[in-house]
Amino acid sequence: MVSAIILMNVARTKIDKVAEQLVEIKGISEAYSVSGNYDIVAIARVASNEDLAELVTKRLHSIDSILKTETMIAFQAYSRHDLEAMFSVGM
């Protein structure tokens, strides 16, 4: 499984709408509106790097209100939660 953190700059008046659209996309498990240099942080969990590339370059690109993204691929997960058990259904 590939996990990634996607930082987004979004048109200011569209943050809520974009966040709602994001969580409907297969592969996006969470979306947060945040303070700071970015407007939304999304967590992606997909089966492969190819799936992540398709998600970022095609699915996210189709949302007009997303102005800019920065994607960080996670190397290792450190959590109190059993992430593998939580997200392995159907993968």
N, CA, C and O of each residue as an XYZ file, in Angstrom:
364
protein
N       0.837     -1.176      0.000
C       0.000      0.000      0.000
C       0.883      1.241      0.000
O       1.908      1.288      0.679
N       0.476      2.235     -0.763
C       1.169      3.513     -0.827
C       0.305      4.544     -0.114
O      -0.877      4.704     -0.420
N       0.912      5.237      0.840
C       0.227      6.324      1.530
C       0.891      7.631      1.139
O       2.109      7.702      0.980
N       0.072      8.664      0.987
C       0.601      9.973      0.606
C      -0.194     11.065      1.285
O      -1.379     10.909      1.577
N       0.481     12.174      1.529
C      -0.136     13.374      2.061
C      -0.137     14.374      0.918
O       0.907     14.657      0.331
N      -1.317     14.910      0.603
C      -1.441     15.846     -0.503
C      -1.859     17.201      0.063
O      -2.936     17.344      0.642
N      -0.987     18.187     -0.118
C      -1.242     19.541      0.340
C      -1.825     20.327     -0.832
O      -1.328     20.234     -1.954
N      -2.880     21.101     -0.572
C      -3.560     21.790     -1.665
C      -3.834     23.247     -1.359
O      -4.215     23.615     -0.248
N      -3.629     24.070     -2.386
C      -4.134     25.435     -2.384
C      -5.402     25.414     -3.218
O      -5.426     24.885     -4.330
N      -6.455     26.000     -2.663
C      -7.785     25.914     -3.257
C      -8.373     27.326     -3.316
O      -8.056     28.164     -2.473
N      -9.218     27.588     -4.298
C      -9.944     28.857     -4.347
C     -10.661     29.050     -3.010
O     -11.402     28.171     -2.569
N     -10.442     30.188     -2.373
C     -10.907     30.427     -0.993
C     -12.387     30.135     -0.774
O     -12.758     29.599      0.271
N     -13.214     30.468     -1.711
C     -14.657     30.282     -1.515
C     -15.109     28.848     -1.797
O     -16.289     28.533     -1.641
N     -14.197     27.990     -2.204
C     -14.556     26.620     -2.605
C     -13.965     25.544     -1.690
O     -14.049     24.360     -2.017
N     -13.380     25.916     -0.572
C     -12.683     24.944      0.280
C     -13.619     23.831      0.734
O     -13.279     22.655      0.601
N     -14.779     24.171      1.262
C     -15.715     23.137      1.735
C     -16.168     22.225      0.600
O     -16.213     21.005      0.756
N     -16.500     22.819     -0.539
C     -16.964     22.028     -1.685
C     -15.880     21.070     -2.167
O     -16.157     19.906     -2.459
N     -14.646     21.560     -2.249
C     -13.537     20.714     -2.707
C     -13.292     19.579     -1.720
O     -13.085     18.439     -2.136
N     -13.310     19.868     -0.432
C     -13.100     18.817      0.578
C     -14.167     17.733      0.453
O     -13.862     16.545      0.556
N     -15.402     18.134      0.234
C     -16.486     17.156      0.053
C     -16.275     16.322     -1.204
O     -16.548     15.122     -1.206
N     -15.789     16.950     -2.276
C     -15.510     16.215     -3.514
C     -14.354     15.236     -3.309
O     -14.381     14.118     -3.825
N     -13.361     15.652     -2.570
C     -12.178     14.811     -2.364
C     -12.521     13.498     -1.688
O     -12.055     12.442     -2.117
N     -13.329     13.546     -0.638
C     -13.620     12.312      0.105
C     -14.499     11.343     -0.679
O     -14.680     10.195     -0.272
N     -15.041     11.804     -1.799
C     -15.804     10.915     -2.680
C     -14.905     10.188     -3.671
O     -15.355      9.265     -4.350
N     -13.646     10.588     -3.763
C     -12.708      9.988     -4.715
C     -12.094      8.734     -4.109
O     -11.583      8.763     -2.990
N     -12.147      7.638     -4.852
C     -11.530      6.400     -4.401
C     -10.032      6.635     -4.216
O      -9.347      7.111     -5.121
N      -9.540      6.292     -3.032
C      -8.127      6.475     -2.731
C      -7.876      7.608     -1.758
O      -6.830      7.634     -1.109
N      -8.806      8.545     -1.637
C      -8.690      9.605     -0.639
C      -9.450      9.139      0.597
O     -10.666      8.952      0.551
N      -8.732      8.954      1.699
C      -9.389      8.460      2.906
C      -9.845      9.584      3.822
O     -10.810      9.425      4.569
N      -9.154     10.725      3.769
C      -9.488     11.835      4.651
C      -9.127     13.141      3.960
O      -8.225     13.188      3.123
N      -9.842     14.199      4.321
C      -9.500     15.549      3.855
C      -9.749     16.506      5.017
O     -10.774     16.427      5.694
N      -8.802     17.405      5.235
C      -8.884     18.362      6.335
C      -8.714     19.773      5.799
O      -7.804     20.028      5.009
N      -9.578     20.698      6.216
C      -9.291     22.103      5.970
C      -8.341     22.533      7.083
O      -8.543     22.191      8.248
N      -7.312     23.281      6.720
C      -6.248     23.597      7.679
C      -5.857     25.068      7.588
O      -6.194     25.767      6.633
N      -5.136     25.512      8.612
C      -4.571     26.861      8.580
C      -3.146     26.775      8.052
O      -2.571     25.690      7.972
N      -2.584     27.912      7.697
C      -1.202     27.939      7.232
C      -1.100     28.181      5.745
O      -1.961     28.830      5.152
N      -0.047     27.661      5.143
C       0.242     27.906      3.729
C      -0.671     27.151      2.774
O      -0.734     27.480      1.589
N      -1.375     26.148      3.273
C      -2.252     25.346      2.433
C      -3.673     25.442      2.962
O      -3.892     25.811      4.115
N      -4.634     25.109      2.116
C      -6.044     25.186      2.485
C      -6.619     23.834      2.877
O      -7.456     23.741      3.775
N      -6.163     22.783      2.196
C      -6.655     21.419      2.447
C      -5.478     20.465      2.468
O      -4.550     20.583      1.668
N      -5.527     19.517      3.395
C      -4.591     18.395      3.430
C      -5.423     17.137      3.246
O      -6.382     16.912      3.985
N      -5.064     16.318      2.267
C      -5.764     15.059      2.020
C      -4.799     13.906      2.245
O      -3.607     14.003      1.952
N      -5.338     12.814      2.771
C      -4.577     11.587      2.957
C      -5.035     10.594      1.893
O      -6.218     10.272      1.792
N      -4.084     10.120      1.110
C      -4.383      9.143      0.065
C      -3.778      7.803      0.452
O      -2.649      7.729      0.939
N      -4.537      6.766      0.230
C      -4.054      5.394      0.446
C      -4.489      4.574     -0.764
O      -5.678      4.351     -0.993
N      -3.498      4.133     -1.527
C      -3.758      3.414     -2.773
C      -2.859      2.182     -2.846
O      -1.930      2.028     -2.054
N      -3.148      1.328     -3.788
C      -2.425      0.066     -3.897
C      -1.014      0.211     -4.471
O      -0.116     -0.554     -4.117
N      -0.822      1.194     -5.357
C       0.477      1.274     -6.045
C       0.835      2.720     -6.384
O      -0.005      3.616     -6.302
N       2.086      2.930     -6.762
C       2.522      4.251     -7.211
C       1.767      4.682     -8.465
O       1.474      5.865     -8.637
N       1.455      3.739     -9.329
C       0.694      4.053    -10.530
C      -0.696      4.567    -10.176
O      -1.197      5.500    -10.804
N      -1.318      3.956     -9.165
C      -2.637      4.421     -8.709
C      -2.547      5.827     -8.130
O      -3.444      6.643     -8.339
N      -1.474      6.112     -7.407
C      -1.286      7.452     -6.853
C      -1.090      8.470     -7.982
O      -1.654      9.563     -7.938
N      -0.306      8.115     -8.974
C      -0.089      9.013    -10.111
C      -1.406      9.315    -10.819
O      -1.671     10.461    -11.180
N      -2.217      8.306    -11.015
C      -3.520      8.492    -11.670
C      -4.429      9.374    -10.815
O      -5.124     10.243    -11.342
N      -4.426      9.156     -9.514
C      -5.252      9.945     -8.607
C      -4.866     11.424     -8.663
O      -5.730     12.291     -8.792
N      -3.574     11.704     -8.567
C      -3.106     13.092     -8.514
C      -3.204     13.783     -9.869
O      -3.653     14.926     -9.945
N      -2.797     13.113    -10.929
C      -2.724     13.791    -12.228
C      -4.034     13.799    -13.000
O      -4.224     14.638    -13.881
N      -4.939     12.882    -12.689
C      -6.205     12.843    -13.430
C      -7.399     13.220    -12.561
O      -8.149     14.136    -12.899
N      -7.577     12.522    -11.445
C      -8.775     12.788    -10.635
C      -8.722     14.151     -9.959
O      -9.695     14.902    -10.013
N      -7.604     14.482     -9.325
C      -7.511     15.785     -8.673
C      -7.476     16.909     -9.698
O      -8.024     17.986     -9.465
N      -6.839     16.661    -10.819
C      -6.740     17.666    -11.873
C      -8.116     18.051    -12.413
O      -8.288     19.148    -12.945
N      -9.080     17.171    -12.282
C     -10.423     17.444    -12.806
C     -11.227     18.385    -11.898
O     -12.304     18.833    -12.290
N     -10.731     18.690    -10.706
C     -11.414     19.616     -9.803
C     -10.845     21.012    -10.051
O      -9.719     21.308     -9.650
N     -11.619     21.862    -10.708
C     -11.143     23.178    -11.154
C     -10.675     24.083    -10.019
O      -9.760     24.881    -10.220
N     -11.265     23.985     -8.856
C     -10.958     24.910     -7.761
C      -9.639     24.604     -7.066
O      -9.179     25.401     -6.248
N      -9.015     23.457     -7.374
C      -7.691     23.160     -6.831
C      -6.678     23.924     -7.672
O      -6.556     23.695     -8.875
N      -5.954     24.832     -7.029
C      -5.016     25.697     -7.739
C      -3.613     25.117     -7.800
O      -2.895     25.318     -8.780
N      -3.216     24.391     -6.745
C      -1.858     23.854     -6.661
C      -1.860     22.689     -5.682
O      -2.590     22.700     -4.691
N      -1.032     21.679     -5.972
C      -0.872     20.559     -5.040
C       0.607     20.291     -4.792
O       1.467     20.607     -5.614
N       0.867     19.712     -3.657
C       2.194     19.191     -3.335
C       1.967     17.837     -2.693
O       1.261     17.735     -1.690
N       2.556     16.798     -3.261
C       2.325     15.438     -2.801
C       3.575     14.886     -2.139
O       4.672     14.945     -2.693
N       3.386     14.352     -0.945
C       4.485     13.730     -0.206
C       4.147     12.254     -0.008
O       3.104     11.922      0.555
N       5.028     11.376     -0.468
C       4.825      9.937     -0.308
C       5.411      9.519      1.037
O       6.540      9.876      1.375
N       4.634      8.766      1.791
C       5.083      8.298      3.101
C       5.977      7.071      2.921
O       5.648      6.149      2.174
N       7.104      7.080      3.615
C       7.998      5.922      3.600
C       7.619      4.910      4.678
O       7.647      3.702      4.446
N       7.268      5.411      5.845
C       6.985      4.550      6.994
C       5.841      5.172      7.783
O       5.790      6.391      7.945
N       4.929      4.348      8.271
C       3.817      4.831      9.096
C       4.096      4.509     10.560
O       4.459      3.386     10.907
N       3.922      5.504     11.396
C       4.050      5.340     12.842
C       2.722      5.773     13.440
O       2.340      6.939     13.338
N       2.026      4.845     14.057
C       0.702      5.159     14.565
C       0.329      4.230     15.700
O       0.806      3.099     15.783
N      -0.522      4.722     16.564
C      -1.100      3.870     17.612
C      -2.213      3.008     17.042
O      -2.609      2.011     17.646
N      -2.712      3.394     15.883
C      -3.799      2.658     15.240
C      -3.212      1.609     14.309
O      -2.135      1.799     13.745
N      -3.913      0.527     14.158
C      -3.483     -0.505     13.223
C      -3.955     -0.097     11.829
O      -5.028     -0.505     11.385
N      -3.147      0.707     11.147
C      -3.540      1.247      9.860
C      -3.780      0.153      8.822
O      -4.707      0.252      8.017
N      -2.972     -0.857      8.837
C      -3.136     -1.928      7.861
C      -4.506     -2.600      8.012
O      -5.181     -2.869      7.019
N      -4.908     -2.866      9.246
C      -6.205     -3.494      9.477
C      -7.343     -2.567      9.091
O      -8.368     -3.021      8.583
N      -7.172     -1.253      9.329
C      -8.220     -0.290      9.031
C      -8.446     -0.125      7.538
O      -9.575      0.103      7.105
N      -7.376     -0.239      6.737
C      -7.479      0.105      5.324
C      -7.218     -1.067      4.386
O      -7.085     -0.853      3.181
N      -7.140     -2.282      4.884
C      -6.833     -3.401      4.010
C      -8.075     -4.003      3.355
O      -7.930     -4.817      2.443
N      -9.260     -3.651      3.767
C     -10.472     -4.205      3.190
C     -10.551     -3.802      1.719
O     -10.566     -2.614      1.397
N     -10.599     -4.764      0.856
C     -10.737     -4.512     -0.567
C      -9.473     -4.110     -1.291
O      -9.530     -3.849     -2.493
N      -8.337     -4.046     -0.626
C      -7.100     -3.637     -1.284
C      -6.358     -4.859     -1.774
O      -5.283     -4.734     -2.361
